[in-house]
Amino acid sequence: MHQRKSIRLIEYDYSQPGEYFVTICTYNHECILGEIINGEMCLNEIGKIVNEEWLQTAIIRPDIQLDSYVIMPNHIHGIIVIKDESPILPVGTHNCAFLQRKPRSLGSIIAGFKSAATKRIHEIRDTPSLPIWQGRYFDHVIRCDKELNNIRDYIHSVRMIRSIASNLQLFNHISHGVNNNVLQWAINSSREILNDFMNV
């Protein structure tokens, strides 16, 4: 059986205080969180649940802080700050089952968010067996203030790019078969911006 290679940093302690950039994608990159209309991301009911649970993450965990974030139709970009101000508490999934992960680690934070959002989404869709999220997520350990500011700019650029995509009427091209994946175009464009930002 093929074993997927881990994308985590080897021997890095993801529970230590610091700033982390994460990207969480929906299962099979399905656009279930909303749609882009006239350059604006319009969250549907599922997207609103995801937004609420993302914000709830910092409320129930006094040792973390949320920085810039953006929700797109099939993924979330966000900056999570693990602070060194509170004692480490048992890790739950927003008042659900406890996890077998290191308390306060980035992995437990993401798992708690996913679990809480998934539970609520299943309740409104009545589809308890359908997966909502990709099994893994992308993370990047932010090393300095310049990198932090660059990634904030990248997150804001995603909003800008979706507006540009709309203004160029790329959605009209999709209907004529010129480009059947404007989201992939936006993602690729924003990745190029991120690569520039990471060269600090």
N, C-alpha and C positions, 0 to 999 in steps of 0.2 A: 504494500500500500504506500502511495506517495506521501511523504511527510512535508508539510509546508514549512518553509524556513521562517523563523521568528524575525520580526522586524523591530523587536525591542533591543535596546542597547545592552550588551552582555555585561552582567555584574553591576549594572547601574541600579541604585536604590530609588525606585519611583515613588517612594513615600516621603522622601526628604523635601524640605521646603524649597520652593522654586516655582518657576513659571513654565508652563507646558502648552504647546500649541497642538490641538487635536482636530482631526477630521473624522467624522462618523458618517458612514454611508448607509442608506437603506438597502434592504435585501435585493440583490440583482440590480441595484441602482434604479429601482422603480420610483417614478415621480409621484409619491403618495402624500407629500407634505404640503402641496399647494401648486400654484402655477404662477408664471410671470405674465402680468397683464399691463400693457402700456409702460413697461420698464419697471414695474413695481412687483415685488414678491407678495402675493396674496396667499396667506396661510389658509388652508381649509381646516376642517374640524380636527383632523389628525395633526396637522402642523401646529395648531394652537395648543393641543395637548403637549406636544413635544416642547414647545416654547415654555409652557408653564412648568413642566418637569425640569427643564434645563435651569430655570430660575430657582426652582425649589431646591435644587442641589445645594446651593450656597446657604439657603435658609436652614436646612436640617444639618448642615455640616459647618459648624462655626470655625473650623480650621481651614476652610478654603474660601477663595474669592473668585468671582467670575469677572473677566475683563471683556474685551471686544468679542462679539460673536455674530454670526449671520446664519440664518436658516434658508436653504435653497430647496428646490423641489425634491431632490434626492440625496441631500447631504447637509451636514452641519459643520461649520468651521468655528472654533472657539479657543480662547485662551483661558486656562485654568491655573490659578495661583494657589499653591499649597503653602499656607502660612505656618509659622512656628509659634503660635500664640495660645493654643489650646491643648489639653491632654488628649491622647489618642483614645478614641471611644470604639466600642464594638461596631463593626461595619454591617449595616443592613441595606436593603434595597428600598429605600424610602418607606420604612415601616413594614417591609415584607420579609422574606426569608433571609437569613444571614449567609454570608459568602465565605468561601474558603480561600480568602485572599488576605494579603498583609493589610492590616488596618491603615486607613488613610492613604493607601497607594493610589496612583492614577488609575490603575486597572479596576480597583474596587469602586472608585468614583464613577467611572464610565459604566461599569456593570450595574451599579445602583440606578443610574439615570436610565439606562436601557430597559431594565426590568420594570421600573415604575411606569415609564411611558408605554411599554408593551402591554402591561396589564390593563391600563386604561383604554388603549386602542382596541384590544381584543374585546373589551366590554361593549364598546359602541359598534364594532363590526360583527360581533358574534362569530369570530373566526379564531378560536383559541389555538389552532394548530398551525396557522400560517406564520412564518417568520417575518419579522419587521426589519431587522438590522443585519448587515453583514457581520460575520462572526468576529472579525478583527477590525481594528481602527488604526489610523495613522497618527503617530505622535512625533513631536520634535521638542527636545529640551532646549529652552531658550537660555542662552548663555550670557547675554549682556543687554543693557538698556537699548543700545542701538538696534540690536536684533529684535527686541520686543517692539520697538516703534515701527520697524520695517514690517513686521508681521501684522501689526495693527493696520498699517497702510494697505497691506495685501487683503485683509478682510474687508476693508472699506472699498478696495478696488473691485471686489466681487460684486458689490452693489452697483458700482459704476459700470462694470462690464455688462451686467444684465440690462441696464438701461440702454447702453449702446446697442446691444443686440436687438432690443425692441425698436429703437429709433431707426435702425437700418432695415427694419421690416424683414428680418431673417425668418420670422415665422411664416411670412407669406411665401418665401422661397421653399420652405419645408413642404407646404401644400402642393407645390409644383415639382417636388422631387429633387430640387437642387441640393438641399442639405437636410437630411432626415434626422439630424441630431444637433440642434443648436446648443443644447446644454453641454455637449462634449466640446464644441467650439469654445464656449465660455470657460469651461474647466481648463482646457489646454492653454487658452490665453492667460488665465489667471495663474497657471502654473509657471508660465514664462516670467510673469511679473514676480512671483515668489522666488524663483531662481535668482533674479537680479537682486531682490531684497536680501537674500541669504548670503550674498557675497560681501560680508562686512569685514 
